[in-house]
Amino acid sequence: MPTKQLSELIPVLQTAIGPVILISGVGLLLLTFANRFGRAADRTRQLLREIRTTSGDVRARLQRQVENLYQRARLIQRAIIFAAISVLFAALLIITLFFTALMELHIAILISLLFICCLASLIASLIAFTMEIRLSLVALKLEMGSEEEEGGTAT
């Protein structure tokens, strides 16, 4: 096994900075996704409690909101999964960079493939997140509609 001097590993460390920064950024996205998932779950629980005490049109509106929240939670779950896969590929990329440097291997195709998979997973995560944001606007419309109707019946 070839021995490497620290000065020979410094360029590898510099190259690994990019994936490390990517991991940090995706970690912040994961924090955001987890927060949104928790809020959707809490709101669903709240609406389910309200459904138990209501009937008729109000109950139907609340059920539509719960269905919307469930769809949103599924999209957030996908975003979390793809973001986690992206971090996994970034970690594998870092390990591969060091392994190829230590073993003096030249497998640029594997390194490129890992980087592409990392970014493709990140893109999939962001697409799922964008879809969830779109659905959150639908949820807002549902909620606004129920408040308008409730306000209209009170006068």
C-alpha positions, 0 to 999 in steps of 0.5 A: 500500500503506497504511503502518502505524505500530508502535503500530497493529501492537502489537494484531496482535502481541498477537493473534499471541501465542496462535498462537505459544504454541500452536506452542510447546506443539505443539512439545513434543508433537512432541518427545514423539511423536518420542521415543515413535516412536524407542523403538518403532522401537528396541524393534522392532529388538530384538525382530526380533533376538530372533525370528531366534534363537528358534522356536515359541511364543516366536517367535509371542509376539515376532511379536505384539509386533512387530505391536503396535509397528508399529501403535503406530508408525503411530499415532505417525506420524499424531500427528506428521503432524497435529501438524505440520499444526497448527503449519503452520496456526498459522504461516499464521494468524500470517502472515495476521494480519500481512498483513491488518493491513498491507493493512487487510483484514477477512477474519475468516472466513479467520482463523477458518478457519485457527484452526479447522483448527489446532485440528482438526489438534491434536485429530486428533493427540491422538486418534492419540496416545491410541490409541497409548497404549491400544495400549501397554497391550496391548503391556505385557500381551503382554510380561507374558504372555510373562514369566509363561509363561517364568517358569512353564516355568522352575519 
